[in-house]
Every structure is written in C-alpha cells, then in structure tokens.
Amino acid sequence: MNLSRLFSKTPPPGPFRPGAWRSPLRGRWMTSLLASVLLVGIPFVAVTGFLSYAAYNPRLGSNDLTANKGLLGFYLFDWPTEPVWLYAVNQGIHVIGGLVLTPVLLAKLWSVIPKLFTWPPVVSPAQALERLSLLALVGGAIFQFVTGTLNILYWYAFPFSFYPAHLYGAWVFTAGFVVHVAIKLPLMRRARRTRRLIDELRVPLEQTRPEERFEGQDELVPAAPREPTLSRRGLLGLVAGSSAAIFVLTAGQTIGGSVTRPVALLAPRGRVYGDGPNDFQVNKPAASVGVTAEMAGPSYRLELVRGAGGTVARSLSRGQLLELPQHTYRLPIACVEGWSTTQTWTGVRLRDLAALAGVPAGTVMTAESLEGQGTFATTTFSADQVAADKSLLALRVNGVDLSLDHGFPARIIIPAGPGVHNTKWVSRMTFEA
C-alpha cells in the first residue's frame, strides 16, 4: 500500500528540503557504531531503573507514588536487605550510566536527524510502524534523559510529579527501543561491516571522505556534502571524551573516597564534607519540613502501635530507647539521585521494637514522621526489612547523637533500601497484628 499520495510532492521548506543536511560524517556506519554503544548501555540503565522502582516496595502502604499505573507498575518481589550496598550500586549504575550515555545519545540523534525530516513522512504501513517506533524512541529518550538529569540536580522545572512521569516514560521508551532494535538490528550489523573502527581512527581530517551510499540509497549520506571540518576520529573522540569527563565529574558522589569525591564537581551532593560525625549529605533539612528542636525535645515520645488503627502498645521517650539493647552497623544511605554515603549507625533493631509492641518480628511496619505531610512522611517496610538484623531505629551516628537535620531524635536505617525510606524524626511505628 502506497501512502505517499496522501502528502504533497513538494516538501515543506527548511529541514524537509533535499540538501538541508550536508555533513560528510553522517552515514549508516557512524549511526550503527553509536547505536552499538547504546544497545549495550541502555539495557543497563533501563533494568536498574525498573529495579529502583521495585526497591520502594510499591505494593506496601503509601510507598507507591505512581497513581493509575495499571499494568505498568507490576511488582514481582520484596526488595532484599542484603548485600547492604545493593541499592547504592544499582542506583549508581542507573544515574551514572544515564549521564555517561548522554553524549552518545546526542551524537546518535545528530547522526539520524535527516531521517526525522524525510518527505513524504510515510510511504507504506511498514515504514509507518518504523517511524512510530522512532517517535517513541526519540521522544522517550529525550524525556527520560532530560527529566532524569533535572531530578539529579534537584531542579523540578517540570509541572508534574517526577516519579510517575519517569515510570510511564520508561515504558514508552523501552517499547520504542525494543521495536526499533528488532527492525534495525540486521541493517546495523551490515552497516558495521562496511568499515573497521580501527581503520577509521587512523584517518586524519584531510583524508576524511563521506560514506558510500548504503545499498544504493541512503538518506543519511548527503548528495552534496560539505567539506569536513572534523574527522570521524575527532567526532568519536569528542563523544568519548565528553562521556569520560562526565564520569569523572559525577561518579565521586557514588564511589566516594578521598580521590574521586573531591572532583565530583557536577554532583550536587558529591563534594567534600568535613570531619564532623554529622557532617555528611542532607537532602531535607528539618527547617524545610517544619520540624523544630522543641518537637524533638524532652516531650518527644515514640509510639509503638499494634495493628492499623489499634491502640498504643508502648510509648517510649528517647532516654528509654537508649536503655534498650543497642546495635552498631556501618551502613550506606543511597538516594535515587545517585549519591550515597556510608556511616556508622547505632540504635535499636526494628525487630526488637516489634517484640515490644507484642507482634512477631516478621511483620509489616509503617513508620510516621514528625514531618507530618511530606511525600515520604509515612513509609511502609516489608516483613523481611523489619526482621533483618541490620534494620535499625538509629539514635546515634559515628559515635554521637544524630543532628536534627539527620533525624534526631530517631530515624530508620534500612540496609540496601532507598535513602528516602530511611524515615527521619520517627514518631510512630505501626506493626500489622
């Protein structure tokens, strides 16, 4: 079926007209090379993103922030508590991988931009399917990478909630990616065999020539190319160098250490933090959510409740919490934005508090914060998380009391969990009976 007759034979002006795109570096080989990198990298970013969603235990309580998700929010398992660094590594790969792939993605979009303006836009049902997958792929990629980067930078310039939008966008992008790969993989393999990367890296600017037209016709190779101002070696070096620079300037927020952290210049939580016991990252200071020193002062009580809507089984002051058996573990806090920090926490095991409430250790628990109305002021933890040896209601960090910004008088620390679930200023813990 020929659908081209639905459109005018004369293309619109501007980027649709023949000869608008004249770079001699564009061609099937260059596009296929960049696509090969994305074909390896994007699945890692996608899988770690979906695992990050699973780490929130979205089936429990109000943990899921993706309303009306339907089948897009399917959930297969409770997030584990071991190894303790699991979420930090997962989210580090997701965030750093996405940032490092950004120059490759931009180069890939540059390499195929003539295809986005071909005229007529549709000539057959098969081409319509290909262009639809391209729309989902390009639109989804731009949306995911842009909103993800803005979230990392804490710049919420978009008029919607990041969490559901990023989940929905991930599925649109993934669907477009899978369809596009299925359609283009044979062509990509053939195009890669037309040249050898090692040979192209030896070609200087003055010997750079346009690619041959692939199979006689190739809209990526211009009919009247300009003189090159950059070699393919230079273009690939620019992309690789940009990715390497981004890695160096951001990875320190996840990797840590005295060498990498000081150079994390692009990471908002990645630089040097002094030597004080409480001197590490704070995403949400007490003042920003209305928690005051008076609220966390001598009148503070932690209520242990048995059963939803049940009666208070115990009410404990901070002094009474300190009299309970204390346990100390070195555990990370790892945030969705990609940064992590490992500190030494001391407090009461959650399973011991469950026992005080008169319920088994392997019981779902909901923690409420003095924060009141914040997005994560109420968080629900799985039975496995409550029963884990290293799950704490932390009272001290690095040998001193928590600061108010770090959750004084008491905060949750869950091994391998998202940092945002480490609820601060805990005032009530409700255990399912």
N, C-alpha and C positions, 0 to 999 in steps of 0.2 A: 504494500500500500504506500503510495507516494503522497506525503503530506506537505511537500514543499509548495504546492499550488495554493495553499491557504495563506501564503505570505507574498508580499510584493517581491518582484525580482530585483528591484533596486534596493540595496542595503541602506539603512539609515546612515547619516554622516557620523564622523568621529571614529570610535574604536571598531565599528562594524565594517568600515570600508576596507577593501583589499589594500594591502600595503601599509596599514596603520602600525603593524608590529614588525620591526625590521632588525631586531638584534640577531647577530650571526651566531650567538651562543645557544639559542633555543633549538631544540630538536628532540627526537624520541630518545636518543641515548642519554642526554642530560636529564630529561624528565624521569627516565627509568632509573637512573642512578640515584637521584634524590628520593624517588619512590621506594627504592630498596631499603634505604635507611629508615624511612617512616614505616615501612612494612615490618621491620624488626622492632622499632621503638614504640610505636603507638599501642600495640597489644599490651606491653608492659604498663604503660600509663593507664590504659583502659581497665585492665584487670585490677590493678592496685586501687583505682578509683572506686570500682564496684566493691572491692574488699573493704575500703574505708567506710562505705555505706553500711556494710554488714557489721562493722565494728561498733556501730552505735546501738546494736541490738534493737532494731527499729520496731519489732513486734511487741516490745515491752513498754507499758505505761505511755508517757507522752514523749518518748525518745525520738519518734519519727517526725521530722519536720516537713515531710513531703505529702501534703494533703492531696487526696484524689489521685494518688499514684497508680491505683489499679494494679495490673499485672507487671507494670514497670518496676514495682518495689518488691518483687518476690524475694523471699528470705529463706535460706536453707539451713542455717546452723547458728548456735550461740557462739559468740566470739570467744576464743580461748584466752587464758590468763598466762600461759607460758608459750614461748620464752618471753620474758618481761619486756624485751626490746622489740617485739613483733610489730606493734603499731608504729613505732618510731621508724623502723626500717621500711615498712610498707608505705607510709606517708612521705618519707624522704624520697623514695624512688618515684612516687607519683608526682610530687611537686618539682623536684629537681629534674626528673625526666621530661616533664612538660616544658619547663623553662629551657632546657638544653635543646629540645627539638624545635623550639620556636624559630630560630634562624633557618633550619632545614625546611620547615613548613612554609615560611615566607618565600624561600627560594623556589620551592616546588610550585607554589601558587603563581609566582612570576613566570616560571617556565611554561605553564599551561594557559596563561591568561588569554592568548589568542583564541583558544577553544571556547572560552566563555562568551566570545563575541562573533562566533561563526554565523553566517547568514546563508540560507534561512536557518532558524534555530532548530527546526525539526523537519526531517525528511522521511522518517519511517518510524513505526512503533518501536523497533529495536533501538533506534537512536534516541527516541523519546525516553525509554527506560534508562539508557545510559546517562542522558542529561539530567534526569530526575535524581539518579544516584549521585551525580556530580553536584547538584544543588544541595542535597542533604549532606554530602561530604564536605564541600567548601563552606557552606553556611554553618554546619555543625562544628567544623574545626575552628572557624573564626570565633564563634560564640563561646565554645568551651575554653579555648586558649585565652581569650580576652577576659572573660569573667573570672576564670581561674587565677590569672595574674593579678587582677584587681583585688580579688579576695586575699591573696597572699600579702598584698600591700595595704590591706585594711581600708581600701578606698571603694566604698559602696556607692558608686556613681549611678548604678542601675536601679530603676524604680520597681524592683521585685526582689523576693527573697532568694538568696543565692542557693540554698540547699535544694529546693525542688527544681529550680531552673537548671541547675547543674546536672541533676539526675535525669530530667527529661532530655536535656541537650545531649547527654552522654548516649542515650539510647538512639536518638536521631542520628548522631554522628557515627555510632557503631554500625547501625543498619546501613547507612550510606557507604561506610568503609568496606564492609563485607561484600556488598553488591558490587562496588567499584573494583575491588580486588578480583572477584570472581570473573568479571568481564575483561579486565585489563591484564591479568597475570600472564597469559600466553604472549600477548603483544609485548609486555615488558621484558620477558625473557628473550624474545627475538631481538628486541632493540638493544639489550645489554650485550649481545654477542657481536654487534656491528663494530664495536671499538673496545680496546682494552684500557682500563683505568690507568695502569702503569705507563702506557704509551702516552696518554693524554697529559699526564703530569710532566712529561718531558718537552711538551710543545710550548715554545715561547710565544709572546704576543704577535710578533711579526710573521709567524707561520700559522697562526690560527685561521682556520677556514670554516665556513658553515658546514653543517652536517649534510650528508646526502639525503635526498628526499626518500623517506621510508616507503618501500613498495610503490614507488612512482608518484604517490600523492602524500603530502604531509603538510597540514596547515600550520604546524609549529615552525617549520623551516621557511623563512621569508623568501618570496620570489626575487626580491631586490634588496638583499641585506646591506646594512651599513658596514663601514669599515670597523673592525673590532677595536674597542678601547680597553678591553680586558681579555686576557686569555681564559680558557676553561680552567686551567690550573689556578689562575688568580681568583676566579669565581668560587671554586671549590675551597680554596684556602681561606677566602673571606667567610664563607659559611662555617667551615670547621673552626676557624679562629674565633668567630663570634660565639659558637656553642661552647668552646673551651673557656672563653672569658666568662661567660655566664655561669658555668660550673664553678670556676674558681671564686667568683664574687658572691655566690649564694650557698654553696654546699656546706660552708662552715657552720651554718645555723643548724644543720642536722648532724654533721660529723663531729663537730666540737673540736676540742683540743687547742693547745696554745699556738699551733701553726695555722690551722685553717680558719678558726673563728675570727681572729682579728681582721682577716681580709674579706669577710663576708659583707662587703660594702653595700650590696644591693638587697640584703636581707634585713627587714625592719626589726627583727628580734635576734640578729646574728652577731652583734659586735661584742666587745669585751665588757664584762660585768665585774666589778671589783672583787675584793676578797671577803666581804662580809657574809655571814652564814645565810642571810636572807636576800643577798644581792644576786638574784637571777630573774629571768623573764617574768613579767606580769602582763597578762593580756587585759585584765579587767580590774582596775584598782577599786578599792572599797568605796571611795567617794563617788565614782561613776555610777554606782548602783544604789547609792543611798544607805550603805552600811556604815554606821558610826561606831566609835570606840565605846560609847555608852551602851549600844545594843549588844556589844560583845564583852561587856564588863561584868562586874560581880553578880548581876542579876541573871546572867545567861544560864539557861538550862537546856540540856539535850533530852528531848522526849523520845522514848522508845515505845512504839505503838504496836500492838499485836492485832493484825487483821485490818483491812481497809475500813475506815470509819469506826474502828474499835476504840477501846479505852486505852489510856496511857498505862503501860505496864511498869515503866520506871521513868523517873525524871532525875537527871544527873547534872550536877554542877561540873565545871571544868576540873576543879580540885578532886572531885570523886572519880572523874575519868582518869586522872593522873594516878590515882591509887590502884586502878585495875592493872593486871599484868601488861607490861609494855613490851613491844617488839620493834626491832630496828632492821630496816632493809634499805638497800641502795636501789632506787627505782627511778625510771625516767618519767617525765611528763612530755608527751609528744602531741603537738597541736595539728589541726587539719591544715594550717597554713604552711606546714613543713618544718617548723623549728622544733627542737627538742632540747631538754636539759635533764641531766641525771643528778639527783641529790640524795642525801641520806635522811630517811624519814623515820620517826619514832611515834608510835601510837598504839591503839587498841585494835586487835583483829575484829573485823566485822562479824565473824562467826561467833566470837565471844559476846558481842553485843546482842546477837540473835539469841544466844542462850539466856542472857539476862532478860530478854523480852519473853522468854518462855516458848521459843519456836526452834525447830531444827536448824542446823547450820545451813543445810542446802535449801534455802528459802529465798524467793524473790524479795527484794527490798527496794523501797523508794525513799530517796533522801531529799529533804526540803531544806532550802537555804534561807537565812535571814534576808537575803536579797529580795525575796518576795515575788516580784513579777517578771524577772528576767527570763530570757529564752531558755536557759538551762538551770533555772532556779529549782526545778524539780527533775530528778533523773532517776530512772529505774534500772536496777542491776540484776543480772541473772543469778539463778541459784548457784551456779558454778563460781561466779565472781564473788559472791558473799562467802562461799565456803573456802575460797583459796587461802592458803597460808599467808600470802603476802598482801592481801587486801586489808587496808588499814583505815581507821579513822585517825588521821595523823594529828598530833598535838604539838610536835616539835620537828624542826628540820635542822640538820647539820649541828645538832647538839644544843640548839637554843629554841625558845618559843617561836612559833610562827609569827610573822608580822601580820598586821591587819590586812594588808594588801594580798598576802599569801593565804588568807583564810582563817586567821585567828578568830575565834578560839579553837576551831576544829574543822578539818577538811577531809574529804575522801581521797585516798590514793589507791587506784586500781591498777595492778600490773597489766601491761600490754593493752590498756584501753586508751581511747581518745582523751586527750588532755582536758577537753571541755566537760567530760563526765567526771572529772576529779572535783566534785562539788565543793565550793568554799563556803565558810560560815554556816556549817550544818546545824540546823536547829531541831530537826525531827527526822526520825528514821522509822518507817512503817514496814513491818515484816508481814508477808502474807501468812495467815494462820494455817 
